[in-house]
Amino acid sequence: SDVYAFARQALANADFRVTAMDPASPSLPVDTEVLVWLQPRRPAEAMLNELVRFLRAGGRAFVAVQHFAMQSRQYEERGFDVVHWPQPQLPDIDEQWLDELGVDLPREVFFDEQKTAISIDTQIASASQRSFKPAEAALPFVVHAVAANFRSSPVPANLGAQALLFPSRIVLDDARLAEHGLRARPLILSSGHSWSCAWAGGWLSEEALAGPPRDAQDQPLWLGPA
């Protein structure tokens, strides 16, 4: 029932002392060195206030945020064709804090032509029952981030290629960051052949999965490295 148990155990195995907190009523131990916050969910105010207080006191934090978790489904009435639904994660931190600092997380489904295959649990719904089965899929919302696109930094220095599941892109406003005395530097980039979809409900369309929109000359409108 605890989706973060493996993450905590991995840190404990690396000799970190790990204390779990309830994000609805957080209380940091006084000797906390690093705060790790994985996937903020609404309501985020209590944990966000604790994060800001900790950072202003000189603390360090690792915050992982994404807008959607992709769900794959097959329905009997659709001939069991696979459809994909971006389940909103409602992080709230994107509207309540990051935007003020000059960090924008566009509420879009992000795609990259440089994709990789993973096994996705697919829900199968028929008139009589619902079940799940693993299905191998190589789809553009599973981004294959290769080491050639990593920036020079100790953080990704020993990483190989990464499969980023349903990631959200980050858009930085350097001028606004500078107003707050901040700098931001992306460490892992997508390929140049990336695009996004301003999803507003329903299944992802075949057009959105197939590639970027095109201009009047039928040229693809790539986002570039994101």
N, C-alpha and C positions, 0 to 999 in steps of 0.2 A: 504493500500500500504506500510505501515511501519511495517516490521516484528518484530521490536524491541520495539514497543509501549507498549506491555504488560510488558516487562521486566522493562522499564523505570517507568511505572506506579506502579509496585510492589515496586520499590525502593522509589518512592515518597510517597507511602502509609506507608512506614516504616520511614518516616520523614527525608529521605535524600533529599538534594537539587541536582537535576539532570540537567545537561547541555548536550544537544546532540551536536555532532560534525560531520562535513563532513570529512570522512577519507581521501578524496582526497585533502583536504586543511584544515588540523586540526590546531586549536589554543586553547591551554588549558587556562582556566581562571587562574589567578595567585594564587588563594586560593584553587586550586584543591587538594583534599586529596587522592582520589583513582581514577585511570584510569581503566575503564572497556572496553575491546575490544572484541566483540563477532564475531567470524568467520571472520578472515582476508580474504580478497579477492584481487586478482591481479587487478591493481598494488598496492602493499602494502608499497612502499618505504616511502611515505610521513608520513603515520601514524607510521610506524616502527621507523623512525628517531625521531618522537615526543615521542614515548614510551621510546626509549633508553635515550634521553635527560632527560626525567622526572625521570627515574629510577636512573640515575647517579647523579641527584640532590637530591636523597633521597626519591623520591616518591614511592608509592606502586601501584601495578597494578594487575588486574585479566584479563587474556587472555584465551579465549576458542577457541580451534582450532580443526577441524577435516578435514579429507581428502575427505570424500564422504557423500552425502545425498542420501539415497536409494529411487529409484522410482520404483513403482510396476505397471505393465501394462498387459493388456490382448488384444490379437490381434485375429481378426476373422480368419485370415489365419493359425493361430496356434491352432485353436480349442478353443480359449479363455482360454488356460492354462495360469496361472499367471507366468510372468517372472520378474526378478529384475535387474535393471540397477543402478550401483553405479555412480551417477552424480558427476564428479570431482568438488571440491570446490576451488582448486588452491590457497591455503593460502599464499604461497611464504615465509612466515616467517620461515618455516621449513628449507628452503635452504639458506636464507639470513642472519640468525642470530642465531637461536637455535643450529644448528649443530656446529657452532664455539665454543659454550659454553659447549658442551658435552651432548646436549639433542637431541635425534634422534626421529623423528616421522616417522616410516617406512610407505612408501606409499603402504599400504596393506589394504584389507578389513579384519576387525577383527571379529572373531566369538567366541562364548562361548556356551558350551553345556547347561550352566545354563541360559536359556532364559526366556522371559516373553511375554505375548500376549498384543498387542496394536491394535488400529484401524488405518489402513493405507489407505489414499486416493489412490485408484487404477484407473488408466486411462484405459478406454475401447475403443478400436479403431475398428470400422467396416467400411465397404465400404461407408456407408452413413453419419456417424457422429463419433464424439469423445465425450465421456462423462466421468464423474467421479462418483465413488461410494465408500463409506467406506467399508473396508474389514477387518475382524478380523484375525490377523495372529500372530503365535508364531514362530519366526524364529531366528536363532542363531546370526544374526547381531543386534538384540535388546537384549542387555546384561542385565541380572537381577543381579545387584550388591547388595549383602545382607550385612547387618550391621556386621555380623560375620567376614567379610573380610575387614572392615574398620580399619585403624590404629588409635591408641590412639591420639587424637588431638581435640582441641575445634572446628575445622572446621566441621567435620562430626558428632560431638558428639550427636547432637539432630536429626540426619537424620534417617529415616527408610530406607527400601530397595528402591533402585533407578532403574528405567528403563532407561538405557543409549542407546539412539538411534544412531546406526551406529558409535560407538566411534572409535577413533584411539588410538592405544597403544603407550606408551612412553618408550623408551630405554635410560637409563642413563649411561654415561661414568663418573664414580666418579673421576677418575684421572684427566680428562680434566676439570671437574667442579672445582676441587681443585686448578688447576693452575690459575683459575680466582678468587680464594677466595670464591667459591660458594658451597653450599650444596643443595641437592634436596632430597625430601622424598615423595614417593607416599602415598596418603591418602586413596584411594579407589582401591581395587584390584579385578580382575576377579576371577573366580574359577580356579582350577588347570587344568580343561578340556577346555582349549582355544586353538584356532588355527587361522591361517590367510591364505589369498590368495593373491598372487602377481598379482592382476588383471591388465590386459593391454587392455581391451576393450570387448565389447559385453555384453551379459547377463551373470549373474552368473550361473555357471554350477551346475547341481544337485550334482555332486561329491564334489564341494567346499562347498555346503550347508550341505552335509551329515555328514562331519566330517573331521578330519585332514588326511594328507598323512600318509602312513604306511611304515615301514622299511622292510628290506629283510625278516624278520621273521613275517611279517604281524602285527606288533605291532604299535598302534597309536602313532604318533609323536606330543604329546601335547606341547604347549608352556609353560604350567604351569601358575601360577598366574601372570597376567600382569597388 
